């Protein structure tokens, strides 16, 4: 998987309603593979849906499914923010 | 449809890998697929069995087997846990992978969710690499239609080269086609349908073997199942006509997981369910009791006609029958209301939101948010909850969830709590029932609080470590099938629990009768035992009989109250049973106060896991040490809690 590039940011920086495209991830084998199996693949479009009442974890909309992950994992998934982020459907 | 008879107790464990064919020609079919796509619903519809279903990922954690037949062909169906891929990350996914890779089936039915076909396709492709004996079943087509998601099944079949059937398992649509496809695919055997995954090219198996290559000769030159990604397979096949198809869910989630609303709504929901249970149970309880009471004289008359001696007659009617009547009228109505309500909650898709809301708190205790799901299963049965802990990936966090599972009152203990609350704290009138519901909510919240505390404590002592990851799918909300839920939970769960209570109460009754009627040195064995336990029990604000009932209740918590009643009755005080309040009178005559009631509630909430749960823990952890710890943690906390409460009360009274 691709290393962190200059204009890439962590998935955790997305605010609810914002979208990004996954550029790569730096996660351990276990959880990294699991998240890929769950749809967090390179090139996938991800939308930040909403956060839990205590601010963490956050639910992301990816491949037609809502998946909740903690900020630690989200921070190690790198995305390219979609230009001109119009509000997504979960905003 | 919530937990059922076959999915609780020891039934929650694996049925093993021995396949039960009825005839030689029976087709063995494995139901594989991502979590929460409806594998168990397909299974239940086909076999007529009642595996636990509900709208959240991870209900099925062990293989289950069932038999079905269609047009003279027998099928042995194996319902396996859901998994995202064949690389297992948790125990339950390991169960799934082992079975899929074992090849001990004639056909693998890969069930997919029509709402997110692309994500499901990854597993389909992986399984296709292992075997070609595959039928793809695209389930939830009805829901996809409602959300205006169109799927071209014909085209998908062409691309995959294996049969694709669209189903809506909840109402049985498409299952005939599925049967036929399974039969065709299984009879065809390996290699006969040598379709190319990706281009749909169907080559001649013999020619392929001659070429000795796994490269397809189609114009794409692709490898079987290798080259095409899930995204490419689904391109042009799935069409979302309504881009805003998730809008309704979005609004619900804003409410159920909102910053301000999330937690209060959760507590209020819990409170509301308890309130409905308590209020709703009051009236039928009275009716049932009157009914049983009217039978009493007739029974006595009937038995005397049979010429039974008076003492047997009285033992049977005033002893056993009366206890049975009390147990049924006190326990049945709350269960018949609570279980369906809880199942509705489970089917709606709310439970994963609870795990989502609470994950931060679990993380603080260095545990996993999915523990909220296993706790929810514990409400049904702690043994099932313990097995359910397989959904937790990290072994350390899984152990924590297993050890703390019995802090949630199960089937067997819940009615005891309600009965004690109704007797001592809920008088008549609306205000009183609100108070009772509030108290019950408080007790449950205390249990949840203790779970957090115990998880934190374990993380700091026996099970040191850092919190691992959390990844949970949040399913779309679904309208529960209310009629079905009510019927299933009443007949399946309520009757099961009640049956177990009565069944185990009968031998306990005989034991008690023996204890109460045989004397050692002028004292009945019962008074001796109770007297022996009286001192420690008094420290906890209870009496010897109560503690004895809890100890004898080890095989099944349902019988704690029946044992208590029988023991009190055996000590000689036959009371007039004019109405339900006579039960309270009996207890008050034995020296119960509101403080005793609270102590009993606390001890019901936290004592030791029942024998079945202990056995399950032993099996799940494979270690005696963790079984003993799982026994001791709630046991010690319960004793301490009761002593603390009793100490505080005596202090206040002295002042």
Interface residues (C-beta under 8 A of the other chain):
Chain A: X30 X31 X33 X34 X35 X37 X38 X39 X49 X50 X51 X52 X53 X54 X55 X56 X57 X59 X61 X63 X64 X65 X66 X67 X68 X69 X70 X72 X73 X89 X90
Chain B: X84 X85 X87 X89 X115 X116 X117 X118 X119 X122 X123 X243 X244 X246 X247 X249 X250 X253 X254 X257 X258 X259 X260 X262 X263 X352 X356 X357 X359 X360 X361 X363 X369 X393 X468 X469 X470 X471 X472 X473 X474 X475
